[in-house]
Amino acid sequence: MTEQKSSFAKAFVKAQLEMVNATKDSNNPHFKSKYADLTSVRDACVPFLNKHGIAVLQPILQLENKQWIKTTLLHESGEEYSCLTEIIYNQNTAQAHGSGITYARRYGLQSLVCIGAEDDDGNEASKVDKIKTISQDQGLEIIDLLQKANVDKSLFCESYKIETINNLTADKYANAVYRLNKKIAEIKKEVVDANN
């Protein structure tokens, strides 16, 4: 394995550890069902890919008289991985073509980074006591605070009895932020005391 491939693999593994499944928050009136739209799929993976030096590109290509979306994960090392998804649409209108592009982008990205989709009010809503977890932005904030506090993510997850940061329940978010900020303040104080 080349050094570049090794760099990409390490970055992708780190990003995938933090990714979440896309939320099915859009309605399909034809099938009376819900689905994860392109924005939900991007929100579930792009911030984590970017954080670890991976950009997402989705240009349109013309190959063999067909149009395709080429979904590419481009690492800062220059290494990249891609897949092709055909753009399919039934009517020859701009709206139908646009929908085909969005559909291909959504499934191309979802497939390449290997994320699923979960109902935001489907199966989970059937539970009597649905537990609300922190948002993606709150998860990123926790990760940032863990780094500043020099606290291992696995130890943090173990202390809150969760598998990933994003499984932290919303009611424990404030406590986690408080504890991590307190730890950061203690580290800063130790540095100041050591310099005096």
N, C-alpha and C positions, 0 to 999 in steps of 0.2 A: 504494500500500500504506500503510495507516495505521501510526502509530507502534506501537500495540499489536501488530498483526500482525507488524511487523518485529521486535519484542522476542521474540514467541513463536517466530518462525522461527529467529532467532539462537540462542535457548536450545535449541530442539529439535535443530538441527544439531549443536550441541556435545554434547548428550546422546547423539545417535545415533552420533557418532564413537566414543563410549566403550562403547556397548552391545555385548553378545556374543550369540551364538545360544543358545537354550535347550538344555539337555542332556536327551536322551531317557533318563531314568533310572527310569521307571516301566514296569511290565509290563502288557500287555493279554493275559490268558490266552485270550480267545476267538479272537484272531487270531495268537497266539504271536509278538507283536511288542512293541517298546518305543516309548514316546512321552514327550514332555515334558509333565509335569503342570503345573497352574496355578502351583505354587510355583516350579518351574524357569523358567517364562515370566516371572513377576514378578521373580525374582532376576536375570534377564538384562537387565531394562530399568528397573524402578522405581527402584533406587538412583541410577541415572544421570539419570533424569528429575527426581527430587527434588533432586539436587545442583544442577541448573540451573533450579530454581524451577518445576517442573511436577509437579502432583499428578495421581493417577489416581483416578477415581471410577467405580463400576460398579453403579448402582442398577437395580432391576427395574422395568420399565414395563409397563402394560397398554394395548395399542393394538389396535383392531379385533378384539377377542375373542382376542387372542394375547398371550403374555408375551414380553418382550424384555429383554435386558441392554443398557443404554446405557453404552458405554465412553467416558468423557470424559477428555481431557487438558486440565487447567485450569492455565493459566499464572498466575503471581503478578500479572501485569499486568491480569488479568481476561479475557484472550482464551482461548477454548477451542475444541477440535475434538472431534467425537464420531462414533461409528458405532453402528448397532444390529445385534444378533445375536439371532435368534429362539431362545427356549428350547424345545428339542424333547425329549420323553421318551415312551417307549412305554407304560409302565404307570402307572396312577394311584395311585402310592404315594409317600410322602415321600422315600424313598431314590432312586427314579427321578427325581423332581422335582429333588432336590438335585444329582444327577449331571448333569441337563440344565442347571442353573444354572452349575455348575462348567465344563462343556464350553463353554457360551456365553461365559463370562467369559474362559476361556483363549484361544479363537479370536478373540474380539473384540479383546482386548488385543494378541495376537500380530499380527493383521492391521493394527491401527491404527498400531502403532509399526514395523511392517515388519521383524520378526525371524524367522529360521528356527529349525530345531531340528537338532541334531547328535547322532549316537550317541556315548555316552560309552564304549562298548566294542564298537561295530559295525564300521564300515569302518576306523576308526583302529586298532582292536585287531588287524586283520589285518596291520598293519605290524610287521615284526620289531622295530624299534627305535622304539617309540612314545615321543614326546617329551612329557613332562608340562609343562604351562604353569602359571603362577601362578594363584591363586584370584582371585575377584572382589574380595574384601577386600584382598588383597595389591596388586591393581591400583589400587584406590582409594588405598591407602597410598602407592604410588609416585607417583600423580598429585598427592597432597598434598605430598609431599617435593619434587617438581619445582617446584611453585609457591613453596614456601619457599626453595628453592635458586635461584630465578629462572632455571631451565633450561627451554628450549623443548622441548616434547614431541617435535616432529619431529626435533630434533637428538639427543634421547635415543634415539628409535627407530632413527635412522640409525646411531648408535654401536653398537647391539646387533643391527643388521641385522634388524629386525622391522617389520611394518606398523603394528601398534597396540600399546599398552601391554600388553594382555592376551595378546599373543603371546610375551611374555617367558617364557623357559623357567625352570622352578623352580630349576634348578641355578645360574642367574645372578641370582636374586632377592637373595640375601645380599650379593653384590658390588655390585649396583645400590644397595641401601639404604645400604651402607657409603660408597660414593662420594658419594651425595647428602647424607648426614649430614655428611660431611667438608666438602663445599661450603658447607653451611649454617653449620657452625662457623667456617669462614673468613670468611663474610659477617659473622657476629656479632662476630668479632675485629676486623675492619676498622672496624665501627661503634664499638666500644669505643675503639680506637686513635684514631679521628677525634675522639672526644669528650674525649680526654685532652690 
